[in-house]
Amino acid sequence: MEHHQVLRIVSRFLIPLIMLFALYVQFHGDYGPGGGFQAGVIFAVGFILYGLIYGVERLRQVVNPSLMRSLSALGVLMYAGVGVASMLSGGEFLNYSVLAEDPVAGQHIGILIIEFGVGLTVASTMTILFYAFAKPY
Amino acid sequence: MNDPVYLIACCLLILGAVFVLIGLLGVFRMPDFFTRLHAASIIDSMGTLLIMLGLMLMSGINLITVKLFLILLFILITTPTAAHALAKSALHGKLKPKLGDDKS
């Protein structure tokens, strides 16, 4: 792995930018193109690029596989939690309008939390898939 | 939109398209992997550079120009790296470049 000088320097420069772009896609998703699925995949690409260049073992030290597994469950839980919360506040399942006093503000809050849950699940699942297919060496 | 800037932008776009065409012809007509890779990286560097410059001139000075500039910077950094990785892995996999005095 020591001889991939160009790839290592470029990736060291690019990985923070990729993650920043993923956060932009995530939280700009209600005004422009984007959303949880795309942002999650882009965020996972940062990890996967690190794993491809520095090796799977070092990626395992950076992001813990069992942490990733619990994060992927936490995202689904957030999604369902918003639905149940809106049911408890008197609406239907995933009816965001009842989450706040103002229906529009409630829809903003609901879609942000749901997209964050989706992004969390997609990013961690992509990383788990990479772990499952990568051969440790 | 004032006229000379628009004309320069059109010229840059057409020139960029010509470079893309040259690269495309090279990808189909070149004899081996390394020369094809060279032709493909003409599309990435010269073609996108000129097309992006033309689009930046056409949009005027606003947020779109900044976004196009950032995309251009990203492409100019990543595509030579991708070409480098491809060529290096091809050499690593014992693929020899075809030289001029080779028969076949």
gemmi code that builds the backbone of each chain (N, CA, C; Angstrom):
import gemmi

chains = {
    "A": [
        ("MET", (0.825, -1.213, 0.000), (0.000, 0.000, 0.000), (0.859, 1.263, 0.000)),
        ("GLU", (2.159, 1.131, 0.281), (2.973, 2.326, 0.466), (3.203, 3.096, -0.818)),
        ("HIS", (3.073, 2.441, -1.981), (3.496, 3.091, -3.208), (2.392, 3.880, -3.894)),
        ("HIS", (1.159, 3.858, -3.388), (0.079, 4.594, -4.065), (0.082, 6.058, -3.639)),
        ("GLN", (1.191, 6.750, -3.988), (1.378, 8.106, -3.481), (0.311, 9.070, -4.002)),
        ("VAL", (0.084, 9.039, -5.327), (-0.859, 9.984, -5.934), (-2.261, 9.757, -5.394)),
        ("LEU", (-2.672, 8.481, -5.373), (-4.026, 8.178, -4.913), (-4.212, 8.596, -3.474)),
        ("ARG", (-3.164, 8.392, -2.645), (-3.333, 8.714, -1.224), (-3.463, 10.203, -1.022)),
        ("ILE", (-2.650, 10.979, -1.739), (-2.708, 12.430, -1.533), (-4.035, 12.983, -2.042)),
        ("VAL", (-4.472, 12.524, -3.237), (-5.731, 13.038, -3.781), (-6.900, 12.633, -2.891)),
        ("SER", (-6.878, 11.390, -2.383), (-7.999, 10.951, -1.559), (-8.013, 11.692, -0.225)),
        ("ARG", (-6.819, 11.989, 0.312), (-6.792, 12.743, 1.566), (-7.421, 14.113, 1.372)),
        ("PHE", (-7.259, 14.665, 0.157), (-7.858, 15.961, -0.141), (-9.348, 15.825, -0.430)),
        ("LEU", (-9.757, 14.696, -1.030), (-11.134, 14.589, -1.521), (-12.128, 14.081, -0.488)),
        ("ILE", (-11.693, 13.208, 0.425), (-12.654, 12.555, 1.318), (-13.424, 13.567, 2.177)),
        ("PRO", (-12.762, 14.588, 2.781), (-13.551, 15.587, 3.508), (-14.528, 16.321, 2.610)),
        ("LEU", (-14.121, 16.615, 1.364), (-15.029, 17.312, 0.444), (-16.234, 16.452, 0.116)),
        ("ILE", (-16.002, 15.136, -0.087), (-17.113, 14.225, -0.398), (-18.106, 14.209, 0.756)),
        ("MET", (-17.582, 14.163, 1.992), (-18.488, 14.108, 3.143), (-19.238, 15.425, 3.299)),
        ("LEU", (-18.548, 16.540, 3.050), (-19.217, 17.844, 3.124), (-20.324, 17.934, 2.085)),
        ("PHE", (-20.043, 17.441, 0.868), (-21.053, 17.458, -0.188), (-22.233, 16.579, 0.180)),
        ("ALA", (-21.948, 15.444, 0.859), (-23.042, 14.574, 1.283), (-23.943, 15.302, 2.272)),
        ("LEU", (-23.340, 16.059, 3.207), (-24.165, 16.797, 4.166), (-24.981, 17.868, 3.456)),
        ("TYR", (-24.371, 18.512, 2.440), (-25.118, 19.514, 1.651), (-26.317, 18.877, 0.977)),
        ("VAL", (-26.088, 17.715, 0.325), (-27.200, 17.033, -0.363), (-28.266, 16.626, 0.641)),
        ("GLN", (-27.818, 16.208, 1.841), (-28.763, 15.771, 2.865), (-29.668, 16.914, 3.316)),
        ("PHE", (-29.057, 18.035, 3.716), (-29.853, 19.067, 4.383), (-30.356, 20.133, 3.426)),
        ("HIS", (-29.928, 20.068, 2.161), (-30.496, 20.965, 1.161), (-31.596, 20.258, 0.388)),
        ("GLY", (-31.903, 19.009, 0.798), (-32.790, 18.165, 0.005), (-34.194, 18.692, -0.131)),
        ("ASP", (-34.656, 19.548, 0.816), (-36.024, 20.038, 0.663), (-36.096, 21.294, -0.191)),
        ("TYR", (-34.958, 21.855, -0.609), (-34.990, 23.011, -1.517), (-34.463, 22.678, -2.904)),
        ("GLY", (-33.612, 21.670, -3.014), (-33.024, 21.347, -4.312), (-32.995, 19.846, -4.487)),
        ("PRO", (-32.356, 19.385, -5.557), (-32.249, 17.952, -5.755), (-31.416, 17.324, -4.647)),
        ("GLY", (-31.844, 16.185, -4.190), (-31.089, 15.512, -3.135), (-32.028, 14.778, -2.219)),
        ("GLY", (-31.529, 14.439, -1.059), (-32.328, 13.701, -0.102), (-31.509, 12.642, 0.589)),
        ("GLY", (-32.193, 11.862, 1.396), (-31.488, 10.922, 2.244), (-30.764, 9.824, 1.492)),
        ("PHE", (-31.388, 9.268, 0.458), (-30.766, 8.143, -0.237), (-29.455, 8.562, -0.883)),
        ("GLN", (-29.509, 9.644, -1.659), (-28.312, 10.103, -2.358), (-27.225, 10.497, -1.368)),
        ("ALA", (-27.626, 11.254, -0.319), (-26.641, 11.721, 0.651), (-25.998, 10.549, 1.372)),
        ("GLY", (-26.802, 9.547, 1.690), (-26.234, 8.387, 2.371), (-25.211, 7.678, 1.526)),
        ("VAL", (-25.528, 7.516, 0.242), (-24.584, 6.830, -0.643), (-23.304, 7.658, -0.790)),
        ("ILE", (-23.449, 8.988, -0.943), (-22.255, 9.822, -1.106), (-21.409, 9.776, 0.158)),
        ("PHE", (-22.065, 9.789, 1.321), (-21.308, 9.738, 2.571), (-20.561, 8.420, 2.689)),
        ("ALA", (-21.246, 7.315, 2.294), (-20.580, 6.014, 2.368), (-19.419, 5.930, 1.397)),
        ("VAL", (-19.518, 6.654, 0.271), (-18.419, 6.647, -0.696), (-17.128, 7.157, -0.054)),
        ("GLY", (-17.248, 8.142, 0.844), (-16.066, 8.617, 1.555), (-15.382, 7.482, 2.293)),
        ("PHE", (-16.164, 6.702, 3.052), (-15.600, 5.567, 3.796), (-15.024, 4.525, 2.850)),
        ("ILE", (-15.784, 4.226, 1.754), (-15.366, 3.143, 0.865), (-14.072, 3.523, 0.147)),
        ("LEU", (-13.956, 4.816, -0.233), (-12.720, 5.276, -0.865), (-11.546, 5.119, 0.088)),
        ("TYR", (-11.766, 5.475, 1.353), (-10.721, 5.294, 2.370), (-10.335, 3.827, 2.461)),
        ("GLY", (-11.359, 2.951, 2.462), (-11.077, 1.530, 2.577), (-10.345, 0.985, 1.367)),
        ("LEU", (-10.680, 1.497, 0.175), (-10.031, 1.001, -1.039), (-8.561, 1.385, -1.053)),
        ("ILE", (-8.232, 2.571, -0.525), (-6.863, 3.055, -0.651), (-6.006, 2.627, 0.538)),
        ("TYR", (-6.542, 2.725, 1.749), (-5.724, 2.417, 2.921), (-5.905, 0.987, 3.412)),
        ("GLY", (-6.830, 0.225, 2.818), (-7.010, -1.149, 3.250), (-8.199, -1.289, 4.198)),
        ("VAL", (-8.819, -2.472, 4.158), (-10.034, -2.694, 4.936), (-9.749, -2.694, 6.431)),
        ("GLU", (-8.544, -3.169, 6.807), (-8.236, -3.252, 8.234), (-8.233, -1.874, 8.882)),
        ("ARG", (-7.637, -0.895, 8.152), (-7.607, 0.462, 8.719), (-8.993, 1.076, 8.722)),
        ("LEU", (-9.824, 0.716, 7.724), (-11.205, 1.216, 7.729), (-11.960, 0.656, 8.919)),
        ("ARG", (-11.684, -0.616, 9.259), (-12.329, -1.215, 10.424), (-11.957, -0.475, 11.707)),
        ("GLN", (-10.711, 0.043, 11.747), (-10.328, 0.814, 12.939), (-11.016, 2.175, 12.950)),
        ("VAL", (-11.276, 2.745, 11.747), (-11.877, 4.076, 11.700), (-13.373, 3.992, 12.008)),
        ("VAL", (-14.098, 3.144, 11.267), (-15.533, 2.973, 11.541), (-15.766, 1.534, 11.973)),
        ("ASN", (-16.289, 1.408, 13.173), (-16.505, 0.107, 13.789), (-17.692, -0.592, 13.117)),
        ("PRO", (-17.538, -1.828, 12.623), (-18.657, -2.497, 11.939), (-19.888, -2.680, 12.822)),
        ("SER", (-19.693, -2.959, 14.105), (-20.878, -3.159, 14.956), (-21.597, -1.835, 15.196)),
        ("LEU", (-20.817, -0.727, 15.250), (-21.449, 0.600, 15.352), (-22.288, 0.871, 14.112)),
        ("MET", (-21.739, 0.496, 12.942), (-22.475, 0.702, 11.690), (-23.775, -0.089, 11.702)),
        ("ARG", (-23.713, -1.317, 12.229), (-24.917, -2.142, 12.269), (-25.987, -1.488, 13.146)),
        ("SER", (-25.574, -0.950, 14.303), (-26.596, -0.332, 15.158), (-27.089, 0.981, 14.559)),
        ("LEU", (-26.207, 1.718, 13.835), (-26.655, 2.964, 13.202), (-27.691, 2.685, 12.128)),
        ("SER", (-27.508, 1.574, 11.373), (-28.480, 1.271, 10.314), (-29.841, 0.963, 10.925)),
        ("ALA", (-29.847, 0.340, 12.117), (-31.139, 0.106, 12.777), (-31.711, 1.401, 13.319)),
        ("LEU", (-30.816, 2.292, 13.818), (-31.282, 3.550, 14.403), (-31.989, 4.414, 13.363)),
        ("GLY", (-31.504, 4.393, 12.105), (-32.140, 5.184, 11.060), (-33.577, 4.748, 10.822)),
        ("VAL", (-33.781, 3.432, 10.726), (-35.144, 2.915, 10.537), (-36.017, 3.294, 11.716)),
        ("LEU", (-35.415, 3.217, 12.919), (-36.167, 3.559, 14.133), (-36.603, 5.010, 14.109)),
        ("MET", (-35.694, 5.910, 13.601), (-36.064, 7.323, 13.515), (-37.236, 7.512, 12.563)),
        ("TYR", (-37.155, 6.822, 11.413), (-38.226, 6.936, 10.415), (-39.556, 6.528, 11.043)),
        ("ALA", (-39.565, 5.340, 11.663), (-40.806, 4.852, 12.237), (-41.217, 5.705, 13.421)),
        ("GLY", (-40.222, 6.233, 14.157), (-40.527, 7.043, 15.324), (-41.285, 8.296, 14.957)),
        ("VAL", (-40.909, 8.934, 13.826), (-41.639, 10.122, 13.386), (-43.082, 9.750, 13.071)),
        ("GLY", (-43.266, 8.598, 12.412), (-44.625, 8.162, 12.091), (-45.452, 7.940, 13.339)),
        ("VAL", (-44.860, 7.277, 14.329), (-45.603, 6.994, 15.563), (-45.868, 8.288, 16.321)),
        ("ALA", (-44.856, 9.214, 16.289), (-45.047, 10.487, 16.990), (-46.196, 11.262, 16.381)),
        ("SER", (-46.298, 11.222, 15.031), (-47.411, 11.952, 14.418), (-48.735, 11.255, 14.713)),
        ("MET", (-48.727, 9.922, 14.879), (-49.953, 9.232, 15.269), (-50.354, 9.629, 16.679)),
        ("LEU", (-49.327, 9.743, 17.575), (-49.633, 10.085, 18.966), (-50.145, 11.515, 19.085)),
        ("SER", (-49.711, 12.409, 18.152), (-50.212, 13.794, 18.227), (-51.552, 13.944, 17.528)),
        ("GLY", (-52.146, 12.874, 17.094), (-53.519, 12.965, 16.625), (-53.708, 12.915, 15.129)),
        ("GLY", (-52.640, 12.603, 14.353), (-52.808, 12.515, 12.907), (-52.694, 11.071, 12.452)),
        ("GLU", (-52.510, 10.889, 11.120), (-52.261, 9.543, 10.621), (-50.768, 9.231, 10.739)),
        ("PHE", (-50.399, 7.983, 10.396), (-48.997, 7.582, 10.385), (-48.257, 8.427, 9.342)),
        ("LEU", (-47.151, 9.101, 9.751), (-46.325, 9.948, 8.890), (-47.070, 11.179, 8.370)),
        ("ASN", (-48.102, 11.625, 9.074), (-48.732, 12.905, 8.731), (-47.978, 14.003, 9.488)),
        ("TYR", (-47.041, 14.684, 8.754), (-46.124, 15.601, 9.453), (-46.827, 16.847, 9.952)),
        ("SER", (-48.000, 17.192, 9.409), (-48.599, 18.498, 9.686), (-48.925, 18.683, 11.158)),
        ("VAL", (-49.112, 17.592, 11.879), (-49.522, 17.728, 13.275), (-48.330, 17.800, 14.219)),
        ("LEU", (-47.082, 17.768, 13.664), (-45.902, 17.712, 14.541), (-45.641, 19.048, 15.218)),
        ("ALA", (-46.076, 20.176, 14.617), (-45.860, 21.483, 15.239), (-47.168, 22.252, 15.181)),
        ("GLU", (-47.159, 23.444, 15.808), (-48.366, 24.275, 15.786), (-48.750, 24.633, 14.354)),
        ("ASP", (-47.732, 25.075, 13.602), (-47.932, 25.476, 12.207), (-47.766, 24.241, 11.324)),
        ("PRO", (-48.715, 23.892, 10.470), (-48.576, 22.684, 9.642), (-47.329, 22.697, 8.748)),
        ("VAL", (-46.991, 23.901, 8.178), (-45.818, 23.954, 7.285), (-44.537, 23.678, 8.065)),
        ("ALA", (-44.438, 24.292, 9.278), (-43.254, 24.039, 10.102), (-43.187, 22.572, 10.496)),
        ("GLY", (-44.343, 21.973, 10.795), (-44.371, 20.561, 11.134), (-43.893, 19.701, 9.995)),
        ("GLN", (-44.295, 20.052, 8.765), (-43.839, 19.268, 7.613), (-42.339, 19.394, 7.430)),
        ("HIS", (-41.794, 20.633, 7.678), (-40.340, 20.810, 7.583), (-39.610, 19.903, 8.569)),
        ("ILE", (-40.081, 19.930, 9.826), (-39.414, 19.123, 10.860), (-39.499, 17.648, 10.495)),
        ("GLY", (-40.721, 17.205, 10.105), (-40.909, 15.794, 9.812), (-40.022, 15.312, 8.684)),
        ("ILE", (-39.983, 16.080, 7.585), (-39.215, 15.592, 6.428), (-37.718, 15.619, 6.734)),
        ("LEU", (-37.268, 16.612, 7.542), (-35.838, 16.652, 7.876), (-35.439, 15.428, 8.694)),
        ("ILE", (-36.260, 15.093, 9.708), (-35.896, 13.950, 10.561), (-35.958, 12.660, 9.764)),
        ("ILE", (-36.984, 12.532, 8.928), (-37.126, 11.297, 8.147), (-35.958, 11.136, 7.178)),
        ("GLU", (-35.598, 12.236, 6.507), (-34.479, 12.127, 5.554), (-33.183, 11.838, 6.283)),
        ("PHE", (-33.039, 12.389, 7.495), (-31.825, 12.080, 8.256), (-31.774, 10.599, 8.609)),
        ("GLY", (-32.933, 10.032, 8.983), (-32.966, 8.606, 9.272), (-32.614, 7.777, 8.051)),
        ("VAL", (-33.190, 8.165, 6.901), (-32.895, 7.440, 5.651), (-31.405, 7.527, 5.332)),
        ("GLY", (-30.834, 8.740, 5.464), (-29.410, 8.913, 5.157), (-28.540, 8.072, 6.064)),
        ("LEU", (-28.872, 8.050, 7.350), (-28.093, 7.256, 8.312), (-28.118, 5.788, 7.924)),
        ("THR", (-29.338, 5.276, 7.613), (-29.456, 3.858, 7.283), (-28.718, 3.535, 5.991)),
        ("VAL", (-28.886, 4.383, 4.970), (-28.259, 4.075, 3.688), (-26.736, 4.122, 3.815)),
        ("ALA", (-26.199, 5.145, 4.503), (-24.745, 5.255, 4.628), (-24.179, 4.053, 5.360)),
        ("SER", (-24.814, 3.668, 6.487), (-24.233, 2.556, 7.251), (-24.432, 1.240, 6.516)),
        ("THR", (-25.560, 1.082, 5.801), (-25.764, -0.171, 5.076), (-24.764, -0.316, 3.940)),
        ("MET", (-24.472, 0.808, 3.248), (-23.476, 0.742, 2.174), (-22.109, 0.341, 2.728)),
        ("THR", (-21.752, 0.904, 3.890), (-20.466, 0.551, 4.485), (-20.453, -0.921, 4.899)),
        ("ILE", (-21.591, -1.409, 5.439), (-21.655, -2.823, 5.832), (-21.522, -3.721, 4.608)),
        ("LEU", (-22.158, -3.307, 3.486), (-22.046, -4.091, 2.244), (-20.593, -4.152, 1.797)),
        ("PHE", (-19.882, -3.003, 1.903), (-18.471, -2.997, 1.516), (-17.676, -3.946, 2.399)),
        ("TYR", (-17.945, -3.928, 3.713), (-17.266, -4.854, 4.625), (-17.548, -6.291, 4.233)),
        ("ALA", (-18.819, -6.570, 3.837), (-19.191, -7.950, 3.551), (-18.486, -8.471, 2.305)),
        ("PHE", (-18.269, -7.575, 1.308), (-17.676, -8.048, 0.060), (-16.170, -7.910, 0.032)),
        ("ALA", (-15.597, -7.008, 0.867), (-14.153, -6.779, 0.806), (-13.422, -7.937, 1.467)),
        ("LYS", (-12.339, -8.332, 0.810), (-11.529, -9.407, 1.364), (-10.482, -8.797, 2.283)),
        ("PRO", (-10.447, -9.147, 3.542), (-9.415, -8.586, 4.411), (-8.050, -9.161, 4.071)),
        ("TYR", (-7.047, -8.280, 4.002), (-5.698, -8.771, 3.691), (-4.644, -8.021, 4.465)),
    ],
    "B": [
        ("MET", (-27.296, 40.362, -22.393), (-25.998, 39.679, -22.614), (-25.231, 40.389, -23.726)),
        ("ASN", (-24.024, 40.886, -23.401), (-23.298, 41.632, -24.450), (-22.661, 40.679, -25.453)),
        ("ASP", (-22.494, 41.149, -26.650), (-22.279, 40.261, -27.786), (-20.916, 39.552, -27.814)),
        ("PRO", (-19.766, 40.276, -27.655), (-18.488, 39.583, -27.815), (-18.286, 38.463, -26.816)),
        ("VAL", (-18.725, 38.659, -25.569), (-18.572, 37.594, -24.570), (-19.348, 36.359, -24.999)),
        ("TYR", (-20.568, 36.587, -25.517), (-21.410, 35.479, -25.961), (-20.741, 34.731, -27.115)),
        ("LEU", (-20.117, 35.508, -28.051), (-19.440, 34.876, -29.188), (-18.263, 34.036, -28.719)),
        ("ILE", (-17.453, 34.593, -27.765), (-16.317, 33.834, -27.242), (-16.799, 32.558, -26.572)),
        ("ALA", (-17.906, 32.673, -25.818), (-18.447, 31.492, -25.147), (-18.854, 30.434, -26.160)),
        ("CYS", (-19.500, 30.871, -27.264), (-19.898, 29.914, -28.305), (-18.669, 29.235, -28.905)),
        ("CYS", (-17.620, 30.030, -29.173), (-16.397, 29.459, -29.746), (-15.807, 28.418, -28.799)),
        ("LEU", (-15.775, 28.745, -27.499), (-15.214, 27.799, -26.522), (-16.032, 26.517, -26.491)),
        ("LEU", (-17.366, 26.644, -26.542), (-18.213, 25.448, -26.513), (-17.949, 24.577, -27.729)),
        ("ILE", (-17.852, 25.214, -28.913), (-17.633, 24.429, -30.135), (-16.264, 23.765, -30.098)),
        ("LEU", (-15.241, 24.520, -29.605), (-13.893, 23.962, -29.504), (-13.868, 22.779, -28.546)),
        ("GLY", (-14.599, 22.935, -27.426), (-14.687, 21.828, -26.475), (-15.326, 20.608, -27.100)),
        ("ALA", (-16.397, 20.828, -27.887), (-17.059, 19.709, -28.557), (-16.116, 19.035, -29.543)),
        ("VAL", (-15.268, 19.849, -30.223), (-14.303, 19.272, -31.160), (-13.309, 18.381, -30.416)),
        ("PHE", (-12.854, 18.856, -29.218), (-11.922, 18.024, -28.451), (-12.580, 16.732, -27.996)),
        ("VAL", (-13.873, 16.812, -27.611), (-14.582, 15.587, -27.224), (-14.641, 14.621, -28.409)),
        ("LEU", (-14.880, 15.185, -29.613), (-14.943, 14.338, -30.814), (-13.592, 13.676, -31.081)),
        ("ILE", (-12.500, 14.464, -30.932), (-11.158, 13.901, -31.140), (-10.902, 12.765, -30.162)),
        ("GLY", (-11.260, 13.003, -28.877), (-11.052, 11.966, -27.874), (-11.854, 10.716, -28.186)),
        ("LEU", (-13.092, 10.918, -28.642), (-13.975, 9.791, -28.959), (-13.396, 8.971, -30.116)),
        ("LEU", (-12.937, 9.678, -31.156), (-12.314, 8.972, -32.284), (-11.105, 8.179, -31.803)),
        ("GLY", (-10.317, 8.814, -30.902), (-9.128, 8.133, -30.393), (-9.483, 6.887, -29.626)),
        ("VAL", (-10.554, 6.954, -28.801), (-10.940, 5.777, -28.023), (-11.299, 4.621, -28.953)),
        ("PHE", (-11.949, 4.946, -30.098), (-12.346, 3.853, -30.985), (-11.227, 3.389, -31.901)),
        ("ARG", (-10.291, 4.294, -32.276), (-9.342, 3.950, -33.326), (-7.945, 3.588, -32.829)),
        ("MET", (-7.615, 3.964, -31.574), (-6.258, 3.709, -31.101), (-6.000, 2.216, -30.911)),
        ("PRO", (-4.737, 1.772, -31.061), (-4.489, 0.332, -31.104), (-4.504, -0.385, -29.753)),
        ("ASP", (-4.015, 0.217, -28.663), (-3.953, -0.562, -27.422), (-4.468, 0.252, -26.243)),
        ("PHE", (-4.417, -0.345, -25.068), (-5.069, 0.226, -23.893), (-4.516, 1.600, -23.521)),
        ("PHE", (-3.183, 1.736, -23.528), (-2.604, 2.974, -23.004), (-2.880, 4.159, -23.917)),
        ("THR", (-2.821, 3.928, -25.231), (-3.132, 5.036, -26.141), (-4.611, 5.402, -26.074)),
        ("ARG", (-5.458, 4.394, -25.864), (-6.890, 4.688, -25.710), (-7.142, 5.503, -24.452)),
        ("LEU", (-6.408, 5.148, -23.393), (-6.556, 5.894, -22.141), (-6.128, 7.340, -22.341)),
        ("HIS", (-5.070, 7.533, -23.098), (-4.598, 8.877, -23.411), (-5.670, 9.670, -24.152)),
        ("ALA", (-6.318, 9.016, -25.129), (-7.372, 9.696, -25.881), (-8.562, 10.013, -24.980)),
        ("ALA", (-8.894, 9.083, -24.069), (-10.042, 9.319, -23.193), (-9.765, 10.470, -22.242)),
        ("SER", (-8.501, 10.623, -21.827), (-8.234, 11.710, -20.888), (-8.217, 13.066, -21.594)),
        ("ILE", (-8.132, 13.069, -22.940), (-8.325, 14.338, -23.663), (-9.753, 14.832, -23.465)),
        ("ILE", (-10.736, 13.896, -23.535), (-12.126, 14.286, -23.297), (-12.260, 14.891, -21.907)),
        ("ASP", (-11.649, 14.209, -20.913), (-11.821, 14.652, -19.532), (-11.200, 16.004, -19.285)),
        ("SER", (-9.978, 16.199, -19.797), (-9.298, 17.440, -19.434), (-9.664, 18.578, -20.382)),
        ("MET", (-9.313, 18.445, -21.668), (-9.495, 19.562, -22.600), (-10.974, 19.809, -22.902)),
        ("GLY", (-11.731, 18.724, -23.180), (-13.142, 18.894, -23.538), (-13.949, 19.539, -22.445)),
        ("THR", (-13.871, 18.959, -21.216), (-14.665, 19.542, -20.128), (-14.146, 20.915, -19.749)),
        ("LEU", (-12.826, 21.117, -19.812), (-12.285, 22.439, -19.461), (-12.885, 23.517, -20.349)),
        ("LEU", (-12.852, 23.283, -21.675), (-13.354, 24.312, -22.595), (-14.859, 24.486, -22.481)),
        ("ILE", (-15.590, 23.360, -22.349), (-17.046, 23.474, -22.248), (-17.440, 24.202, -20.973)),
        ("MET", (-16.754, 23.880, -19.867), (-17.073, 24.558, -18.602), (-16.743, 26.048, -18.691)),
        ("LEU", (-15.600, 26.384, -19.313), (-15.251, 27.805, -19.459), (-16.313, 28.522, -20.286)),
        ("GLY", (-16.774, 27.881, -21.374), (-17.814, 28.486, -22.197), (-19.101, 28.701, -21.429)),
        ("LEU", (-19.479, 27.685, -20.616), (-20.709, 27.829, -19.824), (-20.574, 28.918, -18.781)),
        ("MET", (-19.332, 29.026, -18.199), (-19.126, 30.066, -17.194), (-19.257, 31.446, -17.822)),
        ("LEU", (-18.715, 31.613, -19.032), (-18.842, 32.910, -19.708), (-20.301, 33.185, -20.051)),
        ("MET", (-21.027, 32.125, -20.433), (-22.395, 32.319, -20.862), (-23.308, 32.691, -19.707)),
        ("SER", (-23.006, 32.162, -18.499), (-23.926, 32.409, -17.381), (-23.715, 33.783, -16.767)),
        ("GLY", (-22.627, 34.493, -17.102), (-22.365, 35.762, -16.435), (-21.800, 35.517, -15.053)),
        ("ILE", (-21.625, 36.595, -14.268), (-21.045, 36.434, -12.937), (-22.175, 36.284, -11.930)),
        ("ASN", (-22.398, 35.056, -11.463), (-23.355, 34.844, -10.369), (-23.016, 33.523, -9.690)),
        ("LEU", (-23.968, 32.987, -8.939), (-23.694, 31.772, -8.161), (-23.410, 30.580, -9.065)),
        ("ILE", (-24.064, 30.576, -10.253), (-23.864, 29.455, -11.171), (-22.404, 29.381, -11.609)),
        ("THR", (-21.773, 30.553, -11.818), (-20.373, 30.573, -12.215), (-19.501, 29.916, -11.152)),
        ("VAL", (-19.783, 30.241, -9.885), (-18.996, 29.666, -8.791), (-19.177, 28.158, -8.748)),
        ("LYS", (-20.442, 27.703, -8.915), (-20.678, 26.260, -8.873), (-19.966, 25.562, -10.029)),
        ("LEU", (-20.043, 26.172, -11.238), (-19.361, 25.583, -12.400), (-17.863, 25.533, -12.166)),
        ("PHE", (-17.319, 26.591, -11.541), (-15.879, 26.615, -11.267), (-15.496, 25.496, -10.303)),
        ("LEU", (-16.342, 25.272, -9.277), (-16.034, 24.201, -8.325), (-16.093, 22.835, -9.012)),
        ("ILE", (-17.105, 22.651, -9.890), (-17.203, 21.384, -10.623), (-15.963, 21.189, -11.490)),
        ("LEU", (-15.537, 22.278, -12.147), (-14.354, 22.212, -13.013), (-13.121, 21.810, -12.209)),
        ("LEU", (-12.972, 22.423, -11.021), (-11.826, 22.107, -10.160), (-11.854, 20.634, -9.779)),
        ("PHE", (-13.055, 20.152, -9.406), (-13.211, 18.747, -9.007), (-12.830, 17.820, -10.157)),
        ("ILE", (-13.326, 18.138, -11.369), (-13.046, 17.273, -12.516), (-11.560, 17.305, -12.846)),
        ("LEU", (-10.964, 18.505, -12.791), (-9.544, 18.608, -13.148), (-8.665, 17.876, -12.151)),
        ("ILE", (-9.121, 17.706, -10.902), (-8.311, 16.956, -9.936), (-8.560, 15.464, -10.072)),
        ("THR", (-9.837, 15.065, -10.235), (-10.142, 13.638, -10.145), (-9.825, 12.856, -11.414)),
        ("THR", (-10.069, 13.440, -12.603), (-9.914, 12.589, -13.788), (-8.463, 12.224, -14.087)),
        ("PRO", (-7.456, 13.104, -13.896), (-6.090, 12.614, -14.059), (-5.749, 11.536, -13.048)),
        ("THR", (-6.323, 11.636, -11.826), (-6.080, 10.597, -10.832), (-6.668, 9.273, -11.282)),
        ("ALA", (-7.879, 9.322, -11.858), (-8.505, 8.092, -12.334), (-7.686, 7.480, -13.469)),
        ("ALA", (-7.195, 8.333, -14.398), (-6.382, 7.821, -15.500), (-5.092, 7.212, -14.964)),
        ("HIS", (-4.504, 7.888, -13.971), (-3.282, 7.372, -13.344), (-3.535, 6.004, -12.718)),
        ("ALA", (-4.667, 5.878, -11.979), (-4.958, 4.602, -11.319), (-5.186, 3.503, -12.348)),
        ("LEU", (-5.899, 3.830, -13.447), (-6.149, 2.827, -14.491), (-4.846, 2.357, -15.112)),
        ("ALA", (-3.981, 3.329, -15.493), (-2.734, 2.960, -16.158), (-1.848, 2.167, -15.225)),
        ("LYS", (-1.820, 2.573, -13.946), (-0.967, 1.882, -12.989), (-1.433, 0.460, -12.761)),
        ("SER", (-2.772, 0.282, -12.642), (-3.248, -1.080, -12.411), (-3.055, -1.936, -13.656)),
        ("ALA", (-3.122, -1.303, -14.860), (-2.867, -2.080, -16.079), (-1.416, -2.546, -16.124)),
        ("LEU", (-0.482, -1.641, -15.768), (0.930, -2.030, -15.730), (1.146, -3.100, -14.675)),
        ("HIS", (0.462, -2.947, -13.534), (0.585, -3.905, -12.444), (0.095, -5.279, -12.874)),
        ("GLY", (-0.953, -5.287, -13.722), (-1.468, -6.551, -14.222), (-0.709, -7.065, -15.435)),
        ("LYS", (0.528, -6.611, -15.618), (1.442, -7.119, -16.654), (0.953, -6.831, -18.071)),
        ("LEU", (0.232, -5.711, -18.248), (-0.159, -5.321, -19.601), (0.930, -4.417, -20.157)),
        ("LYS", (1.587, -4.853, -21.253), (2.696, -4.072, -21.804), (2.168, -3.097, -22.857)),
        ("PRO", (2.699, -1.872, -22.885), (2.326, -0.960, -23.964), (2.818, -1.492, -25.304)),
        ("LYS", (2.009, -1.245, -26.347), (2.394, -1.704, -27.690), (3.364, -0.691, -28.271)),
        ("LEU", (4.561, -1.135, -28.653), (5.586, -0.214, -29.139), (5.591, -0.189, -30.665)),
        ("GLY", (6.338, 0.801, -31.234), (6.286, 1.032, -32.661), (6.826, -0.104, -33.496)),
        ("ASP", (7.884, -0.834, -33.011), (8.493, -1.867, -33.838), (7.859, -3.232, -33.606)),
        ("ASP", (6.727, -3.278, -32.845), (6.041, -4.550, -32.674), (5.310, -4.925, -33.956)),
        ("LYS", (5.502, -6.194, -34.385), (4.611, -6.701, -35.426), (3.340, -7.207, -34.757)),
        ("SER", (2.255, -7.254, -35.430), (0.895, -7.612, -34.977), (0.091, -6.404, -34.579)),
    ],
}
model = gemmi.Model(1)
for chain_id, residues in chains.items():
    chain = gemmi.Chain(chain_id)
    for i, (resn, *xyz) in enumerate(residues, 1):
        res = gemmi.Residue()
        res.name, res.seqid = resn, gemmi.SeqId(i, " ")
        for name, pos in zip(("N", "CA", "C"), xyz):
            atom = gemmi.Atom()
            atom.name, atom.element = name, gemmi.Element(name[0])
            atom.pos, atom.b_iso = gemmi.Position(*pos), 0.0
            res.add_atom(atom)
        chain.add_residue(res)
    model.add_chain(chain)
structure = gemmi.Structure()
structure.add_model(model)
structure.setup_entities()
